[in-house]
Amino acid sequence: MAVHPIDYRYGSEEMRRIWDEENKLQKLLDVEAALARAHAKLGNIPEESARVISERANTKWVKLERVKEIENEIHHDIMAVVKALSEVCGEHGKYVHLGATSNDIIDTANALLIKESLAIIEKDLRELRSILKKLAEEHKYTVCVGRTHGQHAVPTTYGMKFALWLDEIQRHIDRIEELKERVLVGQMSGAVGTMASFGDKGLEIQRLVMEDLGLRPARISSQVIQRDVYAELMMVLALIASTLDKIALEIRNLQRTEILEVSEPFGKKQVGSSTMPHKRNPIRSEKVSGLARVLYSNVIPALLNNPLWHERDLTNSSVERVILPESFVLLDEMLKSMKKVLSGLEFFPENIKRNLYMTHNLIMAEPLMLELTERGMGRQEAHELVRGLAMKAFYEKRDLMEIAKESEEVRKFLSEEDFESLKPENYIGIAPQIVDNVIAYIGEKERKEGM
């Protein structure tokens, strides 16, 4: 019976399959098989034994039900795997797990699970990057009002919004690439990390096992891979979640009835409310923002897992059984939801323009001030003058330019013609060029990835 929503509601089948019991068991068996092969290469065990162990170190031979049955008797999960594998290997079973300790198997298997999971996250991030790149290009000149503190500020463009997110997504791709060097690490170091159980061949055994599995060997461990590595992983996952939360929050705000500049895609048969038939709720974006809170909360346990008693204890183990699959599955759900939202984003140009002019040109106070300064008025004097005119326009509910034209002080510096250029569409600076720069940078990154 499924209990946690990651079992039946959130995440792709591909991501859930990575963290299901069968695949986790298979990864443990993969490590045991790699260890046997390393021993055989160094002449520590017969090659025939390594061959048999490798052939039978899979869930067709080692049944999950049998592993659980043994664990119920001995109350040790890895020893249960060792016994179950030894059973199916007959006389060769005596070489299973030779010289290893539990976390040699667990931590190395975790690295394999994380490797598979990060591949999916990276794929989703790259697809999201492509969607944002397209949106930034298409809306490079879509002028809209910029907002600071929730108030209308000065004009910007939707291209700027998308390019900002695009640049951030690229940083996450870069972070994952950098993170791999530290997190895709395995160990074969024995109790307390001294490799004493492997004699003088410890480093060579560890090198062979990790080379076999496609991982980097840990330089040093204390029977466990140090959990600063896992904490960094969880922080990067949470940071990706924070970007998705940021995007979702902006879309939710822009979809407010009184703003309604953009909207999530809404299906023909989609129901917004069980009682209000008219509702078009931003449910995907709200889900993204909600699930982000879970990923944020998983960072603290990961940090607390780093300090352990002496060389190791078991307080990290139960926590990681929860936060690793949960974080990956939920982030997978968030990324796929955001791809759907952005690829089907609906725009309302008439509302974008309406909001741009909603404050009757109050958003043009800055360019008016700068124009006066350029014509010879002192900057501070111009600021105070325009501030007064803006307050007058606000309270009288009139257009700022009309109020400015009535000012004798303004008329000393600006003509009727000068006011013609003071329009929101003309005050976007070099926004299109900034967007082009981001798109060019992303294009270069994509080319390097394809090499």
C-alpha positions in Angstrom: 0.0 0.0 0.0 1.4 3.4 -1.1 1.6 6.0 1.7 4.0 8.8 0.6 2.8 10.8 -2.4 6.1 10.3 -4.1 4.9 6.7 -4.5 1.9 7.5 -6.6 1.4 11.2 -7.2 4.7 13.1 -7.7 7.6 12.5 -10.0 8.1 10.6 -13.2 8.1 6.8 -13.3 11.7 7.0 -14.5 12.8 8.9 -11.3 10.7 6.8 -9.0 12.1 3.6 -10.5 15.7 4.7 -9.6 14.7 4.9 -5.9 12.5 1.9 -5.6 13.5 -1.0 -3.5 14.4 -3.3 -6.4 16.8 -0.8 -8.0 18.4 0.1 -4.7 19.0 -3.5 -4.0 20.5 -3.9 -7.5 22.9 -1.1 -6.9 24.1 -2.8 -3.7 24.6 -6.0 -5.6 26.5 -4.1 -8.3 29.0 -2.9 -5.7 29.4 -6.3 -4.2 30.1 -7.7 -7.7 32.6 -5.0 -8.5 34.4 -5.8 -5.3 34.6 -9.5 -6.2 36.0 -8.6 -9.6 38.6 -6.3 -8.0 39.7 -9.1 -5.7 40.0 -11.5 -8.6 42.2 -9.1 -10.6 44.6 -8.9 -7.7 44.6 -12.7 -7.2 42.8 -12.5 -3.8 40.0 -14.8 -4.9 39.5 -17.3 -7.8 38.4 -15.7 -11.1 35.6 -18.3 -11.3 34.3 -17.1 -7.9 34.2 -13.5 -9.2 32.4 -14.6 -12.3 29.8 -16.5 -10.4 29.3 -13.7 -7.9 29.0 -11.2 -10.8 26.5 -13.3 -12.7 24.3 -13.8 -9.7 24.5 -10.3 -8.2 21.2 -9.3 -9.6 17.6 -9.3 -8.5 16.7 -12.2 -10.7 18.9 -14.4 -8.4 18.8 -12.3 -5.2 15.1 -11.7 -4.4 14.0 -8.7 -2.4 11.6 -10.8 -0.4 14.5 -13.1 0.7 16.6 -10.1 1.7 13.8 -8.7 3.8 13.2 -12.2 5.4 16.8 -12.4 6.5 16.8 -8.8 7.7 13.8 -9.5 9.9 15.8 -12.2 11.5 19.2 -10.5 11.9 18.2 -6.8 11.9 21.0 -5.7 9.6 20.1 -4.6 6.1 23.5 -5.0 4.4 24.4 -8.3 6.1 21.0 -9.5 4.8 22.1 -8.6 1.2 25.4 -10.3 1.8 23.7 -13.5 3.1 21.2 -13.6 0.3 23.9 -13.2 -2.4 26.1 -15.7 -0.7 23.2 -18.2 -0.7 22.8 -18.1 -4.5 26.5 -18.3 -5.1 27.0 -21.7 -3.5 30.7 -22.4 -2.6 31.7 -19.1 -4.1 29.5 -17.2 -1.6 32.4 -17.3 0.9 34.1 -14.5 -1.0 31.2 -12.1 -1.0 31.8 -8.8 0.8 35.4 -9.8 1.5 37.2 -7.0 3.5 34.3 -4.5 3.1 32.2 -2.8 5.7 28.5 -1.8 5.3 29.0 1.7 4.3 31.5 0.8 1.6 28.5 -0.8 -0.1 25.8 1.7 0.9 27.7 4.9 0.1 29.0 3.6 -3.2 25.6 2.4 -4.1 24.2 5.8 -3.1 26.6 7.4 -5.5 25.3 5.2 -8.3 21.7 6.2 -7.5 22.6 9.9 -7.3 24.4 9.6 -10.7 21.3 8.3 -12.3 19.1 10.9 -10.7 21.3 13.8 -11.6 21.2 12.7 -15.2 17.4 13.2 -15.2 17.6 16.5 -13.4 20.2 17.8 -15.8 18.1 16.7 -18.8 15.1 18.5 -17.4 17.1 21.7 -16.7 18.5 21.7 -20.2 14.9 21.3 -21.6 13.7 24.1 -19.4 16.7 26.2 -20.6 15.6 25.7 -24.2 12.0 26.8 -23.4 13.2 30.0 -21.6 15.7 30.8 -24.3 12.9 30.7 -26.9 10.6 32.8 -24.7 13.4 35.4 -24.1 13.9 35.7 -27.8 10.2 35.9 -28.7 9.5 38.6 -26.0 12.6 40.6 -26.3 10.5 43.7 -27.2 7.4 42.9 -25.2 7.4 46.0 -23.0 5.7 45.7 -19.6 5.8 47.5 -16.3 8.5 46.5 -13.9 7.6 46.2 -10.2 9.7 46.7 -7.1 8.2 46.3 -3.6 5.0 45.2 -5.4 4.7 48.7 -6.8 5.0 49.9 -10.4 8.6 51.0 -11.0 9.8 51.7 -14.5 9.2 49.8 -17.8 11.0 46.5 -18.5 10.4 43.7 -21.0 9.2 40.1 -20.7 12.4 39.2 -22.5 14.3 40.4 -19.4 12.2 38.3 -17.1 12.8 35.1 -19.1 16.5 35.9 -19.7 17.0 36.4 -16.0 15.5 32.9 -15.3 17.4 31.5 -18.2 20.8 32.7 -16.8 19.9 31.2 -13.4 19.0 27.8 -14.9 22.4 27.8 -16.6 24.1 28.4 -13.3 22.3 25.3 -11.9 23.5 23.2 -14.8 27.0 24.5 -14.1 26.6 23.7 -10.4 25.6 20.1 -11.0 28.6 19.6 -13.3 30.9 21.0 -10.6 29.1 19.0 -7.9 29.6 15.7 -9.7 33.3 15.7 -9.0 32.6 15.7 -5.2 29.3 13.7 -4.9 29.8 10.9 -7.5 32.4 9.3 -5.2 32.6 5.8 -3.8 34.7 4.1 -1.2 36.1 0.7 -0.3 38.0 1.5 2.8 36.8 -1.0 5.5 36.1 -0.3 9.1 37.0 3.3 10.2 38.5 3.9 6.8 42.0 2.5 7.3 41.7 -0.2 4.7 43.3 -2.6 7.2 41.0 -5.4 6.0 42.5 -5.2 2.5 46.1 -5.4 3.7 48.5 -3.4 1.5 46.1 -3.7 -1.5 43.4 -1.3 -0.2 44.0 1.6 -2.5 44.3 -0.6 -5.5 41.1 -2.5 -4.6 39.2 0.8 -4.1 40.6 2.2 -7.4 39.5 -0.9 -9.3 36.0 -1.0 -7.8 35.4 2.7 -8.6 36.8 2.4 -12.1 34.5 -0.6 -12.7 31.5 1.4 -11.5 32.3 4.7 -13.2 32.8 6.6 -9.9 35.7 8.5 -8.4 37.4 7.0 -5.3 37.3 8.9 -2.1 40.7 10.3 -1.0 39.9 9.5 2.6 36.9 8.4 4.6 36.1 7.3 8.2 34.0 4.3 7.2 31.5 6.7 5.7 31.8 9.2 2.9 31.8 12.5 4.7 28.3 14.0 4.7 29.3 17.5 3.8 29.1 16.0 0.3 25.5 15.0 0.8 24.7 18.3 2.4 26.1 20.2 -0.6 24.0 18.0 -2.9 20.8 18.8 -0.9 21.6 22.5 -1.0 22.1 22.5 -4.8 18.7 20.6 -5.2 17.1 23.1 -2.8 18.7 26.0 -4.8 17.2 24.7 -8.0 13.9 24.4 -6.2 14.2 28.0 -5.1 14.5 29.2 -8.8 11.5 27.2 -9.8 9.7 28.7 -6.8 10.7 32.1 -7.9 9.4 31.5 -11.5 6.2 30.0 -10.1 5.6 32.9 -7.7 6.0 35.5 -10.5 3.6 33.6 -12.8 1.1 33.3 -9.9 1.3 37.0 -9.3 1.0 37.9 -12.9 -2.0 35.6 -13.2 -3.9 37.5 -10.5 -7.3 38.6 -11.9 -6.5 42.3 -11.5 -3.2 41.9 -13.3 -3.7 38.9 -15.7 -0.7 39.6 -18.0 0.1 35.9 -18.3 -1.5 32.6 -17.3 -0.7 29.0 -17.0 -2.1 26.8 -19.7 -5.7 25.7 -18.9 -7.1 22.5 -20.5 -10.4 22.5 -22.2 -11.8 20.0 -19.7 -9.8 21.3 -16.7 -11.8 22.1 -13.6 -10.7 25.1 -11.5 -13.0 24.7 -8.5 -15.5 22.2 -7.2 -17.9 25.0 -6.5 -16.9 28.0 -8.6 -17.1 27.0 -12.3 -15.3 30.1 -13.6 -12.0 29.6 -11.8 -8.7 29.2 -13.7 -6.3 28.6 -10.8 -2.5 28.5 -11.3 -2.4 25.0 -9.7 0.9 23.8 -11.3 2.8 26.9 -10.2 1.2 26.6 -6.7 2.3 23.0 -6.5 5.9 24.0 -7.5 6.0 26.6 -4.7 4.5 24.2 -2.2 6.9 21.3 -3.0 9.9 23.8 -2.8 9.2 24.1 0.9 9.8 20.4 1.4 13.2 20.6 -0.4 14.2 23.7 1.7 13.3 21.7 4.8 15.5 18.8 3.8 18.6 20.9 3.8 18.7 21.1 7.6 18.7 17.3 8.2 21.5 17.0 5.6 23.6 19.5 7.5 22.9 17.8 10.8 24.1 14.5 9.2 27.6 15.8 8.8 28.6 15.8 12.5 28.6 12.2 13.6 30.1 10.5 16.7 33.8 9.8 16.3 34.4 7.9 13.0 30.7 7.2 12.4 27.3 6.5 13.9 24.0 5.6 12.4 22.0 8.8 12.9 22.4 9.9 9.3 21.1 6.6 7.8 17.4 6.8 8.6 17.4 10.5 7.5 19.0 9.8 4.1 16.5 7.0 3.4 13.9 9.8 3.5 15.5 12.9 2.1 17.4 11.5 -0.8 14.5 9.9 -2.7 12.0 12.5 -1.5 14.1 15.4 -2.8 15.0 13.9 -6.1 11.4 12.8 -6.9 9.9 16.1 -5.8 12.4 18.1 -7.8 11.7 15.9 -10.8 8.0 16.7 -10.4 8.7 20.5 -10.0 10.9 20.6 -13.1 8.4 18.7 -15.3 5.5 20.9 -14.0 7.5 24.1 -14.8 8.3 22.9 -18.3 4.5 22.4 -18.9 3.7 25.8 -17.5 6.3 27.8 -19.5 5.9 25.9 -22.8 2.2 26.6 -22.7 2.3 30.1 -21.1 -0.6 32.3 -22.3 -0.1 36.0 -22.8 -2.7 38.8 -22.6 -1.1 41.7 -24.5 -4.0 44.1 -23.9 -3.6 43.7 -20.1 0.2 44.1 -20.4 -0.4 47.5 -22.1 -3.2 48.4 -19.7 -1.0 47.8 -16.7 1.9 49.7 -18.4 -0.3 52.8 -18.5 -2.3 52.2 -15.3 -0.5 54.8 -13.3 -1.0 57.5 -15.9 2.7 57.8 -16.7 3.9 58.0 -13.1 6.4 55.2 -14.1 8.0 57.9 -16.4 9.0 60.1 -13.4 12.6 58.8 -13.6 13.1 59.6 -17.3 11.4 63.0 -16.8 13.9 63.7 -14.0 16.9 62.6 -16.1 15.7 64.6 -19.1 15.6 67.7 -16.9 19.1 67.0 -15.6 20.4 66.5 -19.1 19.0 69.9 -20.1 20.8 71.6 -17.2 18.8 71.3 -14.0 20.7 69.9 -11.0 20.0 66.3 -10.3 18.7 66.8 -6.7 16.6 69.8 -7.8 15.1 67.8 -10.6 14.4 64.9 -8.3 12.5 67.1 -5.8 10.6 68.9 -8.6 9.4 65.7 -10.2 8.6 64.1 -6.9 6.3 66.9 -6.1 4.7 66.7 -9.6 4.3 62.9 -9.2 2.5 63.3 -5.8 0.2 65.9 -7.3 -0.6 63.6 -10.3 -1.2 60.7 -7.9 -3.7 62.6 -5.7 -5.4 64.4 -8.5 -5.6 61.1 -10.5 -4.1 62.9 -13.6 -1.4 62.1 -16.1 2.1 63.0 -14.9 3.0 64.5 -18.3 0.0 66.8 -18.2 1.0 68.0 -14.7 4.6 68.5 -15.9 3.5 70.5 -18.9 1.7 72.9 -16.5 4.9 73.5 -14.5 6.7 76.7 -15.4 10.0 75.2 -14.0 9.7 72.2 -16.3 8.8 74.4 -19.3 12.1 76.3 -18.9 13.9 73.1 -19.9 11.5 71.0 -22.0 9.5 71.8 -25.1 6.3 70.1 -26.3 8.4 68.0 -28.7 10.5 66.7 -25.7 7.4 65.3 -24.1 6.6 63.2 -27.2 9.6 60.9 -26.6 8.7 60.4 -22.9 6.7 57.2 -23.4 7.0 53.9 -21.5 7.8 52.0 -24.7 10.8 54.2 -25.3 12.3 53.7 -21.8 13.6 50.2 -21.8 17.3 51.1 -22.0 19.3 48.4 -23.7 17.0 45.5 -22.5 17.0 43.8 -25.9 20.8 43.9 -26.0 21.0 42.5 -22.5 18.7 39.7 -23.5 20.7 39.0 -26.7 23.9 38.8 -24.6 22.3 36.2 -22.3 21.0 34.2 -25.3 24.5 34.3 -27.0 26.1 33.1 -23.7 23.6 30.2 -23.4 24.2 29.4 -27.1 27.9 29.1 -26.5 27.3 26.8 -23.4 25.1 24.6 -25.6 27.7 24.4 -28.3 30.3 23.3 -25.8 28.0 20.7 -24.3 27.5 19.3 -27.8 31.2 19.0 -28.5 
